């Protein structure tokens, strides 16, 4: 009997480009270099990826630093 199914979504079921496209496209609108925008967008990724912070906390942290609403940020990144 199957009791658990685990999916690795990002990069396996869908392609992932590690936010580099996001950083290249939008860095000027945030007044940052692509490298700085990448650093901010991955700042708490390690904590989020192991469940130490929630998805909501992860997005809120980035949106606070970039001074943008979470919903708008998610649209830009996704």
C-alpha positions in Angstrom: 0.0 0.0 0.0 1.3 3.4 -1.0 1.3 5.7 2.1 3.3 8.7 0.8 4.1 10.3 -2.5 6.6 13.1 -2.7 7.0 15.5 -5.6 10.1 17.6 -6.3 8.3 20.3 -8.3 10.8 23.1 -9.0 13.4 22.0 -11.6 11.9 18.5 -12.0 8.3 18.8 -13.0 8.8 22.4 -14.2 11.9 24.3 -15.3 13.6 26.6 -12.9 16.0 29.4 -13.8 17.1 30.3 -10.3 15.5 33.8 -10.4 18.3 35.0 -12.7 15.8 36.0 -15.4 13.8 37.9 -12.8 17.0 39.7 -11.6 18.1 40.6 -15.1 14.7 41.9 -16.1 13.8 43.9 -13.0 17.0 45.0 -11.3 16.9 48.5 -12.6 13.3 49.0 -11.4 14.5 48.3 -7.9 17.7 50.4 -8.3 19.9 47.3 -7.8 22.5 45.3 -9.7 21.3 41.9 -10.9 23.7 40.3 -8.4 22.2 42.3 -5.5 18.7 41.4 -6.5 19.6 37.7 -6.6 21.2 38.0 -3.2 18.0 39.5 -1.7 15.7 37.0 -3.5 17.7 34.1 -2.0 18.4 35.6 1.4 16.2 33.2 3.4 15.8 30.5 0.8 17.7 27.9 2.9 15.3 28.5 5.9 12.3 28.3 3.6 13.4 25.2 1.8 13.7 23.2 5.0 10.5 24.6 6.6 12.2 26.8 9.2 10.1 29.7 7.9 6.9 29.6 6.0 6.4 30.5 2.4 4.6 33.6 3.5 7.5 34.7 5.7 9.9 34.0 2.9 8.0 36.3 0.4 7.3 38.9 3.1 11.0 39.2 3.8 11.9 39.8 0.2 9.0 42.2 -0.4 10.0 44.2 2.7 13.5 44.7 1.4 12.3 45.6 -2.1 9.4 47.8 -0.9 6.8 45.9 -3.0 3.6 44.1 -2.2 4.0 40.3 -1.9 1.4 39.7 -4.5 3.1 42.0 -7.0 6.5 40.4 -6.3 5.2 36.9 -6.8 3.8 37.9 -10.2 7.1 39.3 -11.3 9.1 36.3 -10.1 6.7 33.6 -11.4 
